[in-house]
Amino acid sequence: MNAQVSRPRRNVPKRRRVSAAFQLIEVMVYIAMLWVLLAVAYVAFDRALWRSEALRRSADDITRALRAGERWRADVRAATGPIRVERTEDGERLWIPGPRGLIAYERMTNALVRREAGASPALLLTRVRASAMSAEPRDRVTVWRWELELQPPTKRPVSVRPLFTFLAVPERSASP
């Protein structure tokens, strides 16, 4: 059995020991720089992910609002009698006489509901901040205007307000 006791190397030149210390410090600096770079990359990724989700939510809101607006325009165009607006506690209610009975668009607290005669109410939009439907008499027709504003999808400031305007003219003479 050959047992040797390891002894510290005293014969290593001082220059080599200093060089190894500097290499160790260099490695530690590189690791710290890597951590800083990773932290910056994570923050950038998190912001990009949040903005992507906000864009998706906004696109979904726009799609829902456009579908509701097209549905409203189709109902106004198909009106068989005079359309009327009724003010309520929560907002307003628009009554449209249609071929299958009365249709009502009603703004409730932060929502818009469409009620058709003989059918259950259908929720058209949620997160509605403001909704106003009004008649605008013009030369020979009455144009119905719907101003719709949705609440932004987040509480952070947004660059574009979700505000929509829909116009429709009844095909028959359905004046207010």
CYANA upper distance limits for C-alpha pairs under 8 A (distance plus 0.5 A):
 12 VAL  CA     16 ARG  CA      7.49
 12 VAL  CA     17 ARG  CA      7.87
 13 PRO  CA     17 ARG  CA      7.36
 14 LYS  CA     18 VAL  CA      6.82
 15 ARG  CA     19 SER  CA      6.70
 16 ARG  CA     20 ALA  CA      6.78
 17 ARG  CA     21 ALA  CA      6.88
 18 VAL  CA     22 PHE  CA      6.78
 19 SER  CA     23 GLN  CA      6.74
 20 ALA  CA     24 LEU  CA      6.75
 21 ALA  CA     25 ILE  CA      6.80
 22 PHE  CA     26 GLU  CA      6.56
 23 GLN  CA     27 VAL  CA      6.69
 24 LEU  CA     28 MET  CA      6.82
 25 ILE  CA     29 VAL  CA      6.69
 26 GLU  CA     30 TYR  CA      6.70
 27 VAL  CA     31 ILE  CA      6.71
 28 MET  CA     32 ALA  CA      6.71
 29 VAL  CA     33 MET  CA      6.66
 30 TYR  CA     34 LEU  CA      6.60
 31 ILE  CA     35 TRP  CA      6.78
 32 ALA  CA     36 VAL  CA      6.83
 33 MET  CA     37 LEU  CA      6.61
 34 LEU  CA     38 LEU  CA      6.57
 35 TRP  CA     39 ALA  CA      6.61
 36 VAL  CA     40 VAL  CA      6.77
 37 LEU  CA     41 ALA  CA      6.64
 38 LEU  CA     42 TYR  CA      6.55
 39 ALA  CA     43 VAL  CA      6.80
 40 VAL  CA     44 ALA  CA      6.73
 41 ALA  CA     45 PHE  CA      6.56
 42 TYR  CA     46 ASP  CA      6.54
 43 VAL  CA     47 ARG  CA      6.74
 44 ALA  CA     48 ALA  CA      6.68
 45 PHE  CA     49 LEU  CA      6.53
 46 ASP  CA     50 TRP  CA      6.64
 47 ARG  CA     51 ARG  CA      6.62
 48 ALA  CA     52 SER  CA      6.54
 49 LEU  CA     53 GLU  CA      6.75
 50 TRP  CA     54 ALA  CA      6.66
 51 ARG  CA     55 LEU  CA      6.54
 52 SER  CA     56 ARG  CA      6.74
 53 GLU  CA     57 ARG  CA      6.69
 54 ALA  CA     58 SER  CA      6.56
 54 ALA  CA    153 PRO  CA      7.43
 54 ALA  CA    154 THR  CA      8.05
 55 LEU  CA     59 ALA  CA      6.54
 56 ARG  CA     60 ASP  CA      6.66
 57 ARG  CA     61 ASP  CA      6.70
 57 ARG  CA    153 PRO  CA      6.96
 58 SER  CA     62 ILE  CA      6.63
 58 SER  CA    152 PRO  CA      8.27
 58 SER  CA    153 PRO  CA      7.12
 59 ALA  CA     63 THR  CA      6.62
 60 ASP  CA     64 ARG  CA      6.69
 61 ASP  CA     65 ALA  CA      6.57
 62 ILE  CA     66 LEU  CA      6.57
 62 ILE  CA    162 PRO  CA      8.06
 63 THR  CA     67 ARG  CA      6.70
 64 ARG  CA     68 ALA  CA      6.68
 64 ARG  CA    124 LEU  CA      8.24
 64 ARG  CA    125 LEU  CA      7.40
 65 ALA  CA     69 GLY  CA      6.53
 65 ALA  CA    125 LEU  CA      7.44
 65 ALA  CA    164 PHE  CA      8.36
 66 LEU  CA     70 GLU  CA      6.59
 67 ARG  CA     71 ARG  CA      6.66
 68 ALA  CA     72 TRP  CA      6.64
 68 ALA  CA    124 LEU  CA      6.61
 68 ALA  CA    125 LEU  CA      7.85
 69 GLY  CA     73 ARG  CA      6.59
 69 GLY  CA    166 PHE  CA      6.74
 70 GLU  CA     74 ALA  CA      6.62
 71 ARG  CA     75 ASP  CA      6.78
 72 TRP  CA     76 VAL  CA      6.68
 73 ARG  CA     77 ARG  CA      6.56
 73 ARG  CA    166 PHE  CA      8.00
 73 ARG  CA    167 LEU  CA      7.63
 73 ARG  CA    168 ALA  CA      5.79
 73 ARG  CA    169 VAL  CA      8.45
 74 ALA  CA     78 ALA  CA      6.67
 75 ASP  CA     79 ALA  CA      6.75
 75 ASP  CA     96 ILE  CA      7.68
 75 ASP  CA     98 GLY  CA      7.61
 75 ASP  CA    103 ILE  CA      8.42
 76 VAL  CA     96 ILE  CA      7.23
 76 VAL  CA    144 TRP  CA      8.35
 76 VAL  CA    168 ALA  CA      6.82
 76 VAL  CA    169 VAL  CA      7.17
 76 VAL  CA    170 PRO  CA      5.87
 77 ARG  CA    168 ALA  CA      7.09
 77 ARG  CA    169 VAL  CA      6.30
 77 ARG  CA    170 PRO  CA      4.49
 77 ARG  CA    171 GLU  CA      5.67
 77 ARG  CA    172 ARG  CA      8.29
 78 ALA  CA     98 GLY  CA      6.66
 78 ALA  CA     99 PRO  CA      7.83
 78 ALA  CA    170 PRO  CA      6.87
 78 ALA  CA    171 GLU  CA      6.98
 78 ALA  CA    172 ARG  CA      8.30
 79 ALA  CA     83 ILE  CA      7.87
 79 ALA  CA     96 ILE  CA      6.53
 79 ALA  CA     97 PRO  CA      5.94
 79 ALA  CA     98 GLY  CA      5.33
 79 ALA  CA     99 PRO  CA      7.79
 79 ALA  CA    170 PRO  CA      6.43
 79 ALA  CA    171 GLU  CA      7.80
 79 ALA  CA    172 ARG  CA      7.54
 79 ALA  CA    174 ALA  CA      7.08
 80 THR  CA     97 PRO  CA      6.11
 80 THR  CA     98 GLY  CA      5.84
 80 THR  CA     99 PRO  CA      6.92
 80 THR  CA    172 ARG  CA      7.12
 80 THR  CA    174 ALA  CA      7.10
 81 GLY  CA     96 ILE  CA      8.07
 81 GLY  CA     97 PRO  CA      6.09
 81 GLY  CA     98 GLY  CA      8.04
 81 GLY  CA    172 ARG  CA      8.28
 81 GLY  CA    173 SER  CA      7.85
 81 GLY  CA    174 ALA  CA      5.30
 81 GLY  CA    175 SER  CA      8.08
 82 PRO  CA     96 ILE  CA      7.85
 82 PRO  CA     97 PRO  CA      7.61
 82 PRO  CA    173 SER  CA      8.16
 82 PRO  CA    174 ALA  CA      4.65
 82 PRO  CA    175 SER  CA      5.44
 82 PRO  CA    176 PRO  CA      5.87
 83 ILE  CA     94 LEU  CA      7.82
 83 ILE  CA     95 TRP  CA      6.28
 83 ILE  CA     96 ILE  CA      5.46
 83 ILE  CA     97 PRO  CA      7.21
 83 ILE  CA    174 ALA  CA      6.72
 83 ILE  CA    175 SER  CA      6.99
 83 ILE  CA    176 PRO  CA      5.87
 84 ARG  CA     94 LEU  CA      6.41
 84 ARG  CA     95 TRP  CA      5.83
 84 ARG  CA     96 ILE  CA      7.45
 84 ARG  CA    176 PRO  CA      6.20
 85 VAL  CA     92 GLU  CA      7.40
 85 VAL  CA     93 ARG  CA      6.31
 85 VAL  CA     94 LEU  CA      5.04
 85 VAL  CA     95 TRP  CA      6.77
 85 VAL  CA    133 MET  CA      7.92
 85 VAL  CA    134 SER  CA      7.80
 86 GLU  CA     92 GLU  CA      6.11
 86 GLU  CA     93 ARG  CA      5.58
 86 GLU  CA     94 LEU  CA      6.76
 86 GLU  CA     95 TRP  CA      8.25
 87 ARG  CA     91 GLY  CA      6.62
 87 ARG  CA     92 GLU  CA      4.78
 87 ARG  CA     93 ARG  CA      6.73
 88 THR  CA     92 GLU  CA      5.45
 88 THR  CA     93 ARG  CA      7.30
 90 ASP  CA    107 ARG  CA      7.08
 90 ASP  CA    108 MET  CA      6.01
 90 ASP  CA    109 THR  CA      6.64
 91 GLY  CA    106 GLU  CA      8.23
 91 GLY  CA    107 ARG  CA      6.14
 91 GLY  CA    108 MET  CA      7.36
 91 GLY  CA    131 SER  CA      8.14
 92 GLU  CA    106 GLU  CA      6.56
 92 GLU  CA    107 ARG  CA      6.42
 92 GLU  CA    132 ALA  CA      7.93
 93 ARG  CA    104 ALA  CA      6.90
 93 ARG  CA    105 TYR  CA      6.00
 93 ARG  CA    106 GLU  CA      4.86
 93 ARG  CA    107 ARG  CA      7.06
 94 LEU  CA    104 ALA  CA      5.90
 94 LEU  CA    105 TYR  CA      5.57
 94 LEU  CA    106 GLU  CA      7.02
 94 LEU  CA    133 MET  CA      7.73
 95 TRP  CA    102 LEU  CA      7.06
 95 TRP  CA    103 ILE  CA      6.29
 95 TRP  CA    104 ALA  CA      5.16
 95 TRP  CA    105 TYR  CA      7.28
 96 ILE  CA    102 LEU  CA      6.16
 96 ILE  CA    103 ILE  CA      5.54
 96 ILE  CA    104 ALA  CA      6.75
 97 PRO  CA    101 GLY  CA      6.31
 97 PRO  CA    102 LEU  CA      4.89
 97 PRO  CA    103 ILE  CA      6.64
 98 GLY  CA    102 LEU  CA      6.18
 98 GLY  CA    103 ILE  CA      7.14
100 ARG  CA    117 ALA  CA      7.75
101 GLY  CA    116 GLU  CA      7.73
101 GLY  CA    117 ALA  CA      5.94
102 LEU  CA    116 GLU  CA      6.71
102 LEU  CA    117 ALA  CA      6.03
103 ILE  CA    114 ARG  CA      7.61
103 ILE  CA    115 ARG  CA      6.12
103 ILE  CA    116 GLU  CA      4.98
103 ILE  CA    117 ALA  CA      6.79
104 ALA  CA    114 ARG  CA      6.18
104 ALA  CA    115 ARG  CA      5.46
104 ALA  CA    116 GLU  CA      6.91
105 TYR  CA    112 LEU  CA      7.50
105 TYR  CA    113 VAL  CA      6.31
105 TYR  CA    114 ARG  CA      5.14
105 TYR  CA    115 ARG  CA      6.92
106 GLU  CA    112 LEU  CA      6.27
106 GLU  CA    113 VAL  CA      5.75
106 GLU  CA    114 ARG  CA      6.90
106 GLU  CA    115 ARG  CA      8.30
107 ARG  CA    111 ALA  CA      6.37
107 ARG  CA    112 LEU  CA      5.03
107 ARG  CA    113 VAL  CA      6.82
107 ARG  CA    131 SER  CA      7.65
108 MET  CA    112 LEU  CA      6.51
108 MET  CA    113 VAL  CA      7.78
109 THR  CA    128 VAL  CA      8.46
110 ASN  CA    126 THR  CA      6.48
110 ASN  CA    127 ARG  CA      5.42
110 ASN  CA    128 VAL  CA      5.03
110 ASN  CA    129 ARG  CA      6.54
111 ALA  CA    123 LEU  CA      7.87
111 ALA  CA    124 LEU  CA      8.11
111 ALA  CA    125 LEU  CA      6.02
111 ALA  CA    126 THR  CA      4.87
111 ALA  CA    127 ARG  CA      6.44
111 ALA  CA    128 VAL  CA      5.82
112 LEU  CA    123 LEU  CA      6.69
112 LEU  CA    124 LEU  CA      6.08
112 LEU  CA    125 LEU  CA      5.61
112 LEU  CA    126 THR  CA      7.03
112 LEU  CA    128 VAL  CA      7.55
113 VAL  CA    121 PRO  CA      6.90
113 VAL  CA    122 ALA  CA      6.11
113 VAL  CA    123 LEU  CA      5.05
113 VAL  CA    124 LEU  CA      5.98
113 VAL  CA    125 LEU  CA      7.69
114 ARG  CA    121 PRO  CA      6.23
114 ARG  CA    122 ALA  CA      5.71
114 ARG  CA    123 LEU  CA      6.92
114 ARG  CA    124 LEU  CA      7.06
115 ARG  CA    119 ALA  CA      7.51
115 ARG  CA    120 SER  CA      7.17
115 ARG  CA    121 PRO  CA      5.01
115 ARG  CA    122 ALA  CA      6.85
116 GLU  CA    120 SER  CA      7.69
116 GLU  CA    121 PRO  CA      7.40
127 ARG  CA    150 LEU  CA      6.30
127 ARG  CA    151 GLN  CA      5.85
128 VAL  CA    148 LEU  CA      8.06
128 VAL  CA    149 GLU  CA      6.71
128 VAL  CA    150 LEU  CA      4.96
128 VAL  CA    151 GLN  CA      6.34
129 ARG  CA    148 LEU  CA      8.38
129 ARG  CA    149 GLU  CA      5.97
129 ARG  CA    150 LEU  CA      5.48
129 ARG  CA    151 GLN  CA      5.71
130 ALA  CA    147 GLU  CA      8.24
130 ALA  CA    148 LEU  CA      6.32
130 ALA  CA    149 GLU  CA      5.50
130 ALA  CA    150 LEU  CA      7.34
131 SER  CA    146 TRP  CA      7.59
131 SER  CA    147 GLU  CA      6.11
131 SER  CA    148 LEU  CA      5.06
131 SER  CA    149 GLU  CA      6.84
132 ALA  CA    145 ARG  CA      8.45
132 ALA  CA    146 TRP  CA      6.14
132 ALA  CA    147 GLU  CA      5.65
132 ALA  CA    148 LEU  CA      7.14
133 MET  CA    144 TRP  CA      7.53
133 MET  CA    145 ARG  CA      6.09
133 MET  CA    146 TRP  CA      4.87
133 MET  CA    147 GLU  CA      6.92
134 SER  CA    144 TRP  CA      6.23
134 SER  CA    145 ARG  CA      5.87
134 SER  CA    146 TRP  CA      7.11
135 ALA  CA    142 THR  CA      6.85
135 ALA  CA    143 VAL  CA      6.29
135 ALA  CA    144 TRP  CA      5.05
135 ALA  CA    145 ARG  CA      6.77
135 ALA  CA    176 PRO  CA      7.35
136 GLU  CA    142 THR  CA      6.08
136 GLU  CA    143 VAL  CA      5.56
136 GLU  CA    144 TRP  CA      6.56
136 GLU  CA    145 ARG  CA      7.70
137 PRO  CA    141 VAL  CA      6.75
137 PRO  CA    142 THR  CA      4.85
137 PRO  CA    143 VAL  CA      6.70
138 ARG  CA    142 THR  CA      6.24
138 ARG  CA    143 VAL  CA      7.48
141 VAL  CA    169 VAL  CA      7.81
141 VAL  CA    173 SER  CA      8.11
141 VAL  CA    175 SER  CA      8.42
142 THR  CA    169 VAL  CA      6.97
142 THR  CA    170 PRO  CA      8.27
142 THR  CA    174 ALA  CA      8.40
142 THR  CA    175 SER  CA      6.64
142 THR  CA    176 PRO  CA      8.27
143 VAL  CA    167 LEU  CA      7.14
143 VAL  CA    168 ALA  CA      6.33
143 VAL  CA    169 VAL  CA      5.44
143 VAL  CA    170 PRO  CA      8.22
144 TRP  CA    167 LEU  CA      6.13
144 TRP  CA    168 ALA  CA      5.76
144 TRP  CA    169 VAL  CA      6.68
145 ARG  CA    165 THR  CA      7.43
145 ARG  CA    166 PHE  CA      6.25
145 ARG  CA    167 LEU  CA      5.20
145 ARG  CA    168 ALA  CA      7.23
146 TRP  CA    165 THR  CA      6.12
146 TRP  CA    166 PHE  CA      5.58
146 TRP  CA    167 LEU  CA      6.99
147 GLU  CA    163 LEU  CA      7.98
147 GLU  CA    164 PHE  CA      6.43
147 GLU  CA    165 THR  CA      5.18
147 GLU  CA    166 PHE  CA      7.16
148 LEU  CA    163 LEU  CA      6.28
148 LEU  CA    164 PHE  CA      5.56
148 LEU  CA    165 THR  CA      6.76
149 GLU  CA    161 ARG  CA      8.31
149 GLU  CA    162 PRO  CA      6.25
149 GLU  CA    163 LEU  CA      4.86
149 GLU  CA    164 PHE  CA      6.73
150 LEU  CA    161 ARG  CA      8.47
150 LEU  CA    162 PRO  CA      5.91
150 LEU  CA    163 LEU  CA      7.01
151 GLN  CA    162 PRO  CA      7.60
152 PRO  CA    158 VAL  CA      7.65
152 PRO  CA    161 ARG  CA      7.65
152 PRO  CA    162 PRO  CA      7.24
170 PRO  CA    174 ALA  CA      6.58
